[in-house]
Amino acid sequence: MKAAAEAKADQSPPKRGRKCPICGKPTDPDNSPFCSRRCAQVDLHRWLSGTYVIPGREEDGTGTPREEEN
């Protein structure tokens, strides 16, 4: 009887609403959060080429962050 209950729990429906950030197709668990290896590679290329940038403080040329002037 326990085996039937466990089997039922394993058959839960897939999560809805998760879409690939590159093309918008449903995600694949093997390539999460993307739908395919191709979309994962496209995202990696965008990071490596500088298309995606995380903003930070400007440096003053000496390698240390510049203090904001008031």
N, C-alpha and C positions, 0 to 999 in steps of 0.2 A: 504494500500500500504506500509506503514512503517513496519507493522508486517512481511511482506514477506522479506523485506530487512534485518530486524534484524534476522530473522530465517536463512537467507543465511549466514550472518556473523558468526553465532554460529556454522555452519557446516564446519569450516575451517579444513583443513587436519592436522593430528597430526604432531608435530615436528619430523623431521628425525635426525638421527645421535646420539641420546641420547641412550647410551648403559649402561647396568649395569656394574659397575666397578669390580664386583666379577666374573660374568660368561659371560658377553658380550651380553646377550639377551636384547631386547628392554625394556626400563623402563616402569613401571606401575605408573600412577599418584598417586595411593593410597600408594605406597611404594617408591616414588621418593627419591633419585636417583637410587634406586635398582629395580629389576624386581619382587621381591617377598619378603615376610617377612623373609623367610629363608636366603636369601642373606644379608638382613639387619642384621640379627642375627649373621651371619658369620663375617661380618665386625665389629660389636660390640665386638665379642669375640677376634678378632685380636687386637683391641685397648686395651681391658682389660688384655689380656695375655702378652702384651708387644711386639707383633710382629711388630706393627707399633710404631715408635718412632719419636717424633719431636726433632731434635737436638737443644741443648742449650749449654750454657757455663758450664764448670766443676765447681763444688764447692770445696772450700778448706778444708771442714770438719767442718767449723763453721756455715754453712748455708748461707754464702755469696758467691757470684760469685768470682772466682779467677781472678785477674787482669792478663792480658797478659804481658809476659815479652818481652822486645825489645832487 
